[in-house]
Amino acid sequence: MKSRAEGHAVVLGAGPAGLFAARVLADVYDRVTVVERDDPATEHRRGVPQSGHAHDFLARGCQIAEELFPGIGEEMVAGGAHAGDIAGDVRWIVGGRPLVKGTSGLTTVVSSRPFRERRLRARAEALPRVTLLGGRDVAGLSFSGNGSVVDGVFLGPDGAEKLSADLVVDTTGRGSRTPVWLEQHGHGRVEEERLKVDVGYATRFVRAPADAFAGDVCINIVASPDSPRGGSCQQVEGDRAVVTLYGVLGDHPPTDVEGFNTFAKSLAAPDIHEILEVAEPLTEARRYRFPASLRRRYERMGSFPRGLLVLGDAVCSLNPRYGQGMTFAAMQVVALREHLREDGEGPDAGAFFQRLAEQVVDPVWGMTLLSDLSFPGVPGERTPETLQALELVGRTQIAATWDGSLALSCLRVFGLLDPPTVLMDPAVQERVLATLSGQPARTGSGTVRNSETDKGD
């Protein structure tokens, strides 16, 4: 058997998931080829229809990016991106009120997605073992051993060219064709889970006065069941700001200037609308619709070929209003790195997918579903345990608008550093109750009731 040190790994897709995967694979394979259908130099690739909207690495994503490409944050800031502390320089508004600000020691670097991808791609291509093939479509996987092994991919519209590989890693996103190819070659259909959310976005770039952000690099107004519209306004490179507005369950923002601004005015807080009032529009608004979160259960397949793995949105595509996508992909690549270090004989797909499900996908998928189920119109079972968790997390987020320690706990969960279960810890909930008991009851968006304010009702 050829050792991995002499082998060839092929990565399908040159988005963040593919570029991070190439970086990890270059540590153990002699050659790594990244195959991208679109021209990577294109500002907005056809395969990434959401690229024109607000994007960000959450706190955990920034940490992983620095682990894999040391100094990438400083490099991005030198090129025009904006860095800040997630608790001190980002304005988080929950239930119509801002979380208490402080110092977390955790950094976010804000930029447009094309700007970020260019930096990641340059770093990946600078690795001596990595080659990027742009503008090359993958027509299919090459199977051998009666379909039990993937030994490469077929390139071109007619699949006439074979690119041999010892390992193929599919990071082509939600539209991945791997499920079809597996079924065609006798491995059965991968089980899928969906949660309908019908999120709609509208985004435009603007130029705002230097003092419009009051020192913040980003403003996030989080949608809630009582105010199911939200938005993000980020400072990005080129002295611009990107404004993304969204609504759930079909309540989507319009793209004309007046309608866009009116939608922004309807959010639970006026912060983004106030920036739009003094900003100069630079682009037309772009639309994007996300019908449902999608999870493919590769860990449950009874048959899966050797020489093939799947990562990123191709495994699990999350509701984008939480901004988790790129960080989630980076976390999956860390799981790949750990698996490659432990498996000396070559990747075991079954063991890898089990690790991926337990360590990465289960916690984040569960967190996203929990938040989505707080919206009454989202279909899904709400068990007593789910309702209790929603109550505890919701109370904690409201208390975080008064208590800096609780705010930091919430931000660590938002940043995928901690699971939401930390917010349900008895010590945390004791602090929540103590905080809320000293505050007036809130009504409307983010309603809170507690033992003190309930007296006499």
C-alpha positions, -999 to +999 in steps of 0.1 A: +000+000+000+012+034-009+020+055+023+001+087+027+035+106+026+037+095-010+000+099-018-022+123-037-052+139-021-078+157-042-101+184-026-133+193-044-142+230-039-120+260-031-142+277-005-130+280+031-137+244+039-117+232+009-088+256+016-086+246+052-088+209+042-059+214+018-038+229+045-044+199+068-039+174+040-006+190+030+009+178+063+004+142+055+001+138+017+029+144-008+005+162-032-028+180-027-049+192-056-078+215-051-104+214-079-128+243-083-156+245-108-155+283-110-127+307-117-113+313-082-104+349-091-141+358-098-154+382-072-186+363-066-184+327-077-215+310-092-212+282-067-214+306-037-246+326-043-244+339-007-209+354-011-222+390-015-238+390+019-224+397+054-199+370+064-177+365+094-155+341+112-169+336+147-145+335+176-137+298+172-132+303+134-107+330+140-087+308+164-086+279+139-077+302+110-047+314+130-037+278+139-037+268+103-024+300+087-005+319+114-007+357+111-037+356+087-056+380+109-029+406+109-025+402+072-062+408+066-062+439+088-032+452+069-052+448+037-082+468+050-102+444+072-113+454+107-104+436+139-120+439+173-129+422+206-161+402+203-174+417+236-160+452+233-161+462+197-192+443+184-226+456+193-249+426+200-286+436+204-309+409+218-345+415+226-341+451+215-313+458+241-275+456+237-256+430+256-233+445+282-199+453+267-166+442+281-132+427+273-132+390+262-097+386+248-113+370+218-108+386+184-130+389+153-118+400+119-145+415+098-143+416+060-163+407+029-163+370+020-144+375-014-117+394+005-113+367+031-113+339+005-085+356-015-063+357+016-070+321+025-065+309-011-032+328-014-020+311+018-031+276+006-015+281-029+018+292-013+021+257+003+046+237-018+025+206-019-008+223-029-020+230-064-053+247-074-071+238-106-097+265-113-125+264-139-126+226-138-159+208-133-160+174-117-181+150-137-180+122-112-160+100-089-139+071-102-147+038-084-127+006-084-128-027-065-165-033-075-174+002-062-157-002-028-129+023-034-128+058-048-095+062-067-100+096-083-123+120-101-134+125-137-129+161-149-146+181-177-181+182-190-178+148-206-156+133-178-129+123-203-100+132-180-093+112-149-074+127-120-062+098-098-062+102-060-055+082-029-081+103-011-109+125-024-125+151+000-158+167-011-163+202+001-186+214-027-213+225-003-250+220-001-253+211-038-228+182-035-233+154-060-217+128-038-251+114-025-261+108-062-228+092-071-228+069-040-263+057-048-255+051-084-226+028-073-246+007-049-240+024-016-275+034-010-290+068-002-276+089+026-303+098+052-312+135+052-328+157+079-343+191+071-357+219+092-377+245+072-368+280+082-374+300+049-349+327+057-346+355+031-318+381+029-312+414+012-278+430+013-262+462+000-229+479+004-228+515+016-203+541+027-210+557+061-194+585+080-164+574+101-182+580+134-214+563+124-204+530+142-193+548+174-161+528+175-177+494+168-167+471+139-200+454+136-236+457+148-258+426+151-295+429+158-307+393+166-342+382+155-364+368+182-399+352+182-414+386+192-394+405+166-386+379+138-365+403+117-328+409+121-297+423+105-260+428+105-240+459+096-202+454+093-173+476+085-153+460+057-124+467+035-123+497+012-139+521+038-173+504+031-200+488+052-221+458+043-257+458+055-276+425+055-312+424+066-331+391+070-365+377+079-377+342+087-406+321+076-412+340+044-409+375+059-382+386+035-368+422+031-374+441-002-345+452-023-356+487-034-339+515-013-371+527+004-383+492+012-349+482+024-346+511+047-382+507+060-374+471+068-343+482+087-364+507+107-388+478+117-360+459+136-361+456+173-335+484+177-328+515+155-290+511+152-287+498+116-314+521+103-296+551+118-265+542+098-285+538+066-300+572+072-265+588+069-249+564+045-243+566+008-256+534-011-228+519-032-246+489-047-280+476-055-294+452-029-288+415-036-312+387-026-306+353-011-330+327+001-323+297+024-353+273+026-342+248+051-313+236+072-300+203+059-280+175+075-267+144+057-262+115+080-231+098+065-223+083+098-254+061+095-246+046+061-241+009+061-219+010+030-193+037+021-163+035-002-127+038+010-108+069-003-137+094+001-146+119+028-171+147+029-168+180+048-185+214+053-219+223+040-219+191+020-224+173+054-245+199+072-258+233+059-270+255+088-295+284+089-271+312+078-286+339+101-264+326+129-232+332+108-218+298+117-210+284+082-173+292+078-165+285+115-184+253+114-164+242+083-132+250+101-142+230+131-149+200+108-114+203+093-099+202+128-117+169+133-102+157+100-067+167+112-072+147+144-084+117+125-055+118+101-030+119+130-046+089+147-052+067+117-019+055+104-034+032+077-054+059+059-087+075+066-115+052+079-147+069+066-169+052+092-147+062+121-143+097+107-180+104+102-188+091+136-162+115+151-175+143+130-211+137+141-203+134+178-176+161+183-187+188+158-221+183+140-243+171+169-236+201+192-239+228+165-269+212+148-286+208+181-278+244+190-292+258+157-323+237+159-330+248+195-328+284+184-349+279+153-376+261+173-381+292+195-400+306+165-435+292+167-439+289+129-409+266+125-421+230+122-406+205+146-412+187+179-409+208+211-404+183+239-407+195+275-369+194+276-367+216+245-391+241+260-372+242+293-339+248+274-355+276+254-367+292+285-334+290+303-313+302+273-338+331+266-337+343+302-299+342+302-297+363+270-320+389+285-301+389+318-269+394+297-282+429+287-276+438+324-247+416+334-213+416+317-203+381+329-235+366+315-229+386+283-195+370+279-210+335+285-236+341+257-209+354+233-188+323+239-218+302+229-225+325+199-188+321+189-190+283+190-164+282+218-189+267+243-221+246+239-254+262+249-256+238+278-231+260+297-259+286+299-281+260+317-255+254+344-270+259+379-244+285+389-251+304+357-289+302+362-285+313+398-267+345+385-295+349+359-322+349+386-302+373+408-298+396+379-334+396+367-348+399+403-331+433+405-345+446+372-380+456+361-401+431+342-398+434+304-426+431+281-429+427+243-397+415+227-378+394+252-405+392+279-391+382+313-410+371+344-394+360+376-403+352+412-400+388+424-418+405+395-446+379+395-456+387+431-490+403+431-499+395+395 
